[in-house]
Amino acid sequence: MNPHLAKNEVYGKTRSLLLVFLAYVLALVAAVATYPFVDHLSPFWSALAMDVSATVVIWAVGANVRNASLYDPYWSVIPPAFVAFWWAGTGYDLAPGKVMMAIVVVYWAVRLTSNWARDWPGLHHEDWRYQEMRENSGKMYQFSNLFGICLFPTALVFLGMLPMWPVLTGGGSSNLIIDIVAFVIGMGAVTIQLFSDGQMRNFRFKKQENMTNQAFYTDGLWAWSRHPNYFGEVAMWFSLWVFAMSAGFEHYWTGIGWIAMLALFLFVSCPWMDRRSAAKRPGYAEHIKTSNLFFMTPPRKAKG
């Protein structure tokens, strides 16, 4: 355990989750308090302003308890809030595209948030990537924390949510067939994440109980991709863009969100995870040569 987290060990998991819950309630209060100052703006920009103010609150609480992982669930709890906020403008009309999009977003949010809550040990644990940033940033860490760990993902998720704007606020009809395609893609993407989470959790349990001597998991969905959970993540954001295309092809520009997500996972997150695994797990470097980084396709055979 890192020295800066030692004092947090007294919280335990239950008290840690309670503190996180209270922090997010405080963030909600901050967002609501921001609204009167931005209600003259369109719901698009007022939502962004409230999003930023809530993010700053989460950053401040995380800095106070010396744990940047307090921000982690923000990624998955904010999209349903945007669904509720933007959809309210049309009186929550039950157009098929809006209903199906909302179901996908809620399914995704419940899976990702519950997965985080189940696996996070408590305030004495911080994501290793944040610890690396702390070591590399030195005295500038809180600046890196605010802009790199908190505001950057908030901006990225906002880009990912852009397709929700024309779908949830529009009054026009959408193409039911395209809506169904988007719904199938979105539900399938989250289900891939759900199963890959379960398979990895079962493998870690076997490792903990000495029921396997494998250094890393290469079966199930993880045989088709080294990061099937990340693939499912990007596919979910892609499905939102398909919903926007159903509402009108003039909304093509909202695709910048899932493209940004793809770039993040393909060129930053996946390689970062692979470098760490190759350094810590014997045989992983060789596994990289015979497996797919991101996209899910049949396992490749080793060359030569």
N, C-alpha and C positions, 0 to 999 in steps of 0.2 A: 504494500500500500504506500502511495506517495505521502510524504510528511504533511503536505497541506490538506490532506483528506483525513488524517488520523483523528482529529477531534469529532468528525462527523460519524464515527463508528457508533457513538452512543445513541444515535437516532434509531437505528434498526430500520427494517424495511417498512413496517406499518407507519411509524411516525414520519419516515421520509416521504412516503406517498401522501400522507396527510398534509405535509408541508407543501408538496408540489400542488396538491389540490387547492390549498389556500392561496398559493402564488397565482394560480390561474384564475381564481375568483377575483383577486386583486387586479389582474390584467384585464378582466372583463369590466370591472368597475372603471378602470382607466379608459378603456375604449368607449364606454357609455358616456363618461364625463367629457370625452373629446368631441362627441357628436354635435352638441350645441354650437361648437365653434366652426364646424364644417358642414352643417346641414344645408347651407346655401349652395353647396357643390352638388354635383350629380351623385347618385348612389355609388357610382364607380369610384370616384375620387374620395368621397367621404369614407368608404369602406377601407381604402388604402391608408388613409390618415389614422383611422382607428386601429388598423392592423399594426402600423408602426408604433403607435403609443403603447399598445399591449406588449409588443416585442421588447420595448425598452424596459418595461416593468419586469418582465421575465429575466432579462439580462441583469437588472439591478439586484433582484433577489438571488439569482445564481451567483453573482459576484459576492454578495454578502455571505453566502454559505460556502464560498470557495469551490463551487461545482458547476461547470458549464453545462453538464448533462441535464440540468433543470429545463433547458430549452428543448430537448429532444422530442417530447410529445407535442410541441407546438406545431410541428410539421403536419401532424395528422388531425389535430383538433380544430384548426382554423378553417379548412375547407367547408365542413358542415355549417359553420357559423356564416360563411359567405353565402351558402345555399339559402339559408333561412333569411338573411338580410336582403339579398337580391330578389328572391322569389316573392317576398312579401309585397314588393311593388306592384305585382299583378294579382294580389289577393289570393295567392297560392292556387291559381287555376290548375286544374288537373290535366293539362295537355300531356299526351303520352311521352313526348320527348323529355319534358321537365321531370315527370315522375320517374322515368327510367334513369335519367342522369342522377337524380337525388338518391335513388336506391344504390347506384354504383358508388357514389361518394360516401354514403353512410356505411356501406359494407366495407369499403376500403378503410375508412377511419376507425371503425370498431376493431377490425383485425389488427391494424398497425398499432393503435393505442394499447389494446389489450396485450399484444405481443410484447410491447415495451414494458408495460406494468408487470407482466409475468416474469420477464427475464432480468429486469433491473434490480440489483441487490439492495440499493439504497444510496443515501448521500455519501457513503464512504467509497462509492465506486464512480469513476468518471471515465467516459469514453477515451480510449487510448489515443485517438487522433487529437483530442483536445489537450491531452497531456503533452503530446509532441509539440503542439502549437505553443503551449505554455513555456516549454523548454527553449523553443526557438525564438520566441518573442521577447523574453526577458521582461524588462520594465514596461514594455509596450503591450503586455499581454492583454490587459483589459480593453485596449483599443482594438486588438485583433479579435477579442472575444465579442465585443459589441458588433463590429462590422463583418467579421469573418464567420463567426459561429452563429450569430443571431440574425442580423439584418440581411446578410447575403441570402441565407435560406428563405427568409421571409419574402424577399424580392423574387426569388426563384419560384416559390410556391405561388406567389401572386401571378407570375407569368403563366404558370401551369393552369391557374384558374381562369385565365382570360376567356376560354371558350364558354365558361359558365355564364358570362355576362349576357351575350346575345340570346342564349337559350332561355335563361330564367327570366330575363326582363322583356323579351320580345313577345309581341301579341300575335304574330303571324303563325301560320301552320308550318309544320315540318314534314319531312318525308318519313313516313312510318317505317318503311323498309330499312332506310339508313339508320333510323333510330334503333331498330332491333339489332342491326349489325353492330352498332356502337355498344349497345347493352350487352350483347354476347361477348364482345371483346373485353369490355370492362369487368364483367363478372368472371370471365375466364382468367383474366390477368390477376385479379385479387385471389382467386382460388389457387392459382399457381403459387402465389406468395404464401397462402395458408398452408398448403401441403409441404412446400419447401421448408417453412418454419418448423412444422411438426417433425419432418424427417431429420432436420439438423438437431432439434431438441432431443429427439430419441437417441441420436448418435452420441451427443454430449453426455446423456445419462449413462449410456453404456460405457463410455470412456471413464466417467467418474466412478462407476461400479466395477471397473476392470473387466468388463464383459467383452471388450474388443481391444486389439492392439494396433488398430489402424491409427495412423498419425493424423489423418484428415479424411473427410467423408467424400466418397466418390460414387455413391449409389443413388438410386431414385432419380429425382429431377436434377440432382447435382452431378449426374453422369452426362447430362445433356448440356449443362452450362456450369461454369464455376460460380456463377452468381445468378441463379434462377430467380431469387427474390428481387434482385435489382431489375432483371428483365421484366418481371411482373409489374414492378413499380412504374417503369417507363410506359409499358403497354396500357396501364390504367390511365395515365395522363393522355396518351394517344387517343384513347376511347372518348375522352371529353372533347377533343378536337373533332372527332367524327360526328359527335352530337352537334357541334357548331356547324359543320358542313351540311348537316341535315336541315338546320335552320336557314341556311343560305350560303352559297359558295362565296359570297362577298366577305364572309368571315374567315377566309383562308389565313389571314394574317395572325389569327389567334394561335396558329400552329407553332409560333415562336416558343410557346411554353414547353411543349413536349420535346421539341428539338433541343432546347436548353437543358432539359432533364437528361436527354440522351447523351449530350456532350459531357455533362457532369459525371454521369456514371461510367461512360465509356472511356473517358480520357483522364479522369481524376480518381473517383472512388474505387473502381475495379482494379486499376493498376496499383493504387495505394494499398489495398487489401492484399493483392498478390505479392507485392514486395515484402510485406510483413510476414505473410505465410511462408514464403520461400526462405526467409531468414530464420524462422522459428521451427518449421516442420520439415524433417528429413524427407526427401523425395518429392516435395511439392514443386520444385523447379522443373523436375522431369515431367510431373503431371501437367504443367503448363503447356508443354510441347504436344501433348496428346489430348487436350481438352479445349473446349470452346470458352472464350473469355466471357461472353455476354449473351449472344443470341442462342436460342435453344434449338440445336440440331443434333443429329446422332453423333455419338463420340467418334473422334477421329483416331485412326491408327497411327502408331509411332512410325516415324520415317527411318528407313534404313536400319 
